[in-house]
Amino acid sequence: MRLCRPLAAALGGLALVLTTTGSALAADGTFAWIGPKGKAYAIDSPPDNKCFDMAQEARGARNATKKPLVVYTKKKCKGSALRLAPGRSASDSARFASVIFNPR
């Protein structure tokens, strides 16, 4: 019983830290792109420094976040890279296979 209280307090503190720093670990704003058949897709507040592979055709990246991102021509953030500053967009014909937000 004595061990449970300190453990519960530590976990509660960790939960508080994670909830208050969540926005600092994400690229606030929206990342949008064009998928198959011209359908628009978007992600709100994507996490920083994590590579995402696109599951299907992706083109026309639009960075409406507050941090830079990089789109790559190949999966696993490999191949030719195109860096997009906040507020910038790639051409609608520019295809990409993966993206990383706020890379280190």
N, C-alpha and C positions, 0 to 999 in steps of 0.2 A: 504494500500500500504506500509506503514511503517513497518508493521509486516512481510510482505512477504520477504523483503531483508534479515533481520537477520535470518529468518527461512531457506531461501535458502542457506545462508552462512553456517549455522549449519549443514544442510543436506549434503552440499558439503564437509565439513570437515569430517563428519562421513563416507561418502563414501570413502574419501581418506584414512582414518584410516583403514577401513575394507579391502581395496585393498592392502595396504602395509603390513598388518599383516596376510593376508590369508595363506601364506606359513608357518608362525609360528604356525598356528592352524591345521596343517595337517601333517601326517606322510609321508614326502617326499619319493617317491619310489613307488614300486608296490607290492601289495598283490595278490598272485595267488593261485588257488586251482583247483581241478579236480571235475567236475560236472557229471551229468548223461551221460551214454554211453562213459565215459572217455574223454569228451570234456573239454578243458582247459578254465578257466575264470580268469579275472584279474580286479583289481581296481587300478587306479593310484592316488597317494596322497590322501588316505582316511582321513577323519576328525578325530581328536583326541577325545578320551574319549566318543565315541558314540557307543552304542551297535547296531549291525546289525544282524538281523535274516536272515538265508539263506532260500530262497523260495523253494529250492529243494535239493536233495542230494549234499553234499559237503564233500570232503576228501582231504588229502594230502596238507594241508596248507603250503604255502611258503612265508616267510617274507623277501621280498627284499626292505623293507622300512628302514629308518634310526632310527626307534623307535621300542620299544617292542610292542607286541600284545598278546592277550590271546584268544584262541578258547575254546568254551564250548560245551559239549555234548548235552545240551538242549537249547531251544530258550530263549530269554530274558536274555542272559548271565548267565545262571544257569547251574547246574550240574557240572560234573568233568571239571576242567580247565587244559589247557596245555599252558604254557607261552612260547612264541617263541621270542628270542632275535633277533635283526637285523641280517639278513643273514642266519637265521636258518630255517629248514623245519621239518615238521612232516612226518611220514611215509605215503606212498601213501594209506595205508589201514586205517589210523586214520581218522574216521568220526567226523564231528562237525556240530552243528546246529546254532551257533551264534559266533560272533567275536567282540572284542573291541580293538581299536587301541590306543596305548599310554595311558593305564588306569592310573587314579590317585590313 
